[in-house]
């Protein structure tokens, strides 16, 4: 008995050790899959793009190093600065979209018939193909038979040729992007509104707070995390707008008025085969988006609201 009891613990330890090793191998396999994907599809392309930005490369022949020539060229490229300015201008639709989506969420948060139907209607553009939506709005904006001008004609307004006029092309695209993203932001705001404790509003009402004071002191602060998320994601998405521009204004619009930075990068890379210059612009765009996002995080930390 003494011999058996002395030998048993090492066997159990060996069994546990073998089981642990198998578990560790399985865990390592599951962890390795996303790591390999990150290295193959994020890290390597990023390093390759950074290296390529210092070369003269057409995508076919071997890259030829040219130092910082691409970045120097960028400083004097008026089309680069104009496309960057167009991209920033199109982001003016972000606050407009957030305000409209919040108003819709406040309306949908009320107990009334048909809210489910309207939520579905507003969310359909979000799940629809962006290419199909761009084509639909391109037809709607047509100066001769477009739906927008036909609607304006009923009230005696002679609408312009929206996408062929430098003064109206960007506002037209802003309107389309706001319309497409309205349902997504509305549902996030609606979910946040429904999670606000009713006791806060009841206590504020007992203290004599008006509806506007309750909205300013309770609703807006409680919605700040959702607003922060939407602002950051919309800025990142707005900096990458491409499909809408390429379909609705395939030449960059009249007087290059709708060309965005990603559209210009694509044109330099795949039409003019200036891959080195295009990657240099991509690096600059990535840095700008990172800086703007970091500023948003810093501002959000400073304005953190807490309710005791």
Secondary structure by P-SEA (a helix, b strand, c coil): caaaaaaaaaaaaaaaaaaaaaaaaaaaaaaaaaaaaaaaccaaaaaaaaaacccccccccccccccaaaaaaaaacaaaaaaaaaaaaaacaaaaaaaaaaaaaaaaaccccaaaaaaaaaaccccccaaaaaaaaaaaacccccaaaaaaaaacccccccccccccaaaaaaaaaaaaaaaaaaaaaaaaaaaccaaaaaaaaaacccaaaaaaccccccaaaaaaaaaaaaaaaaaaccccccccccccccccccccaaaaaaaacccccaaaaaaaaaaaaaaaaaaaaaaaaaaaaaaccccc
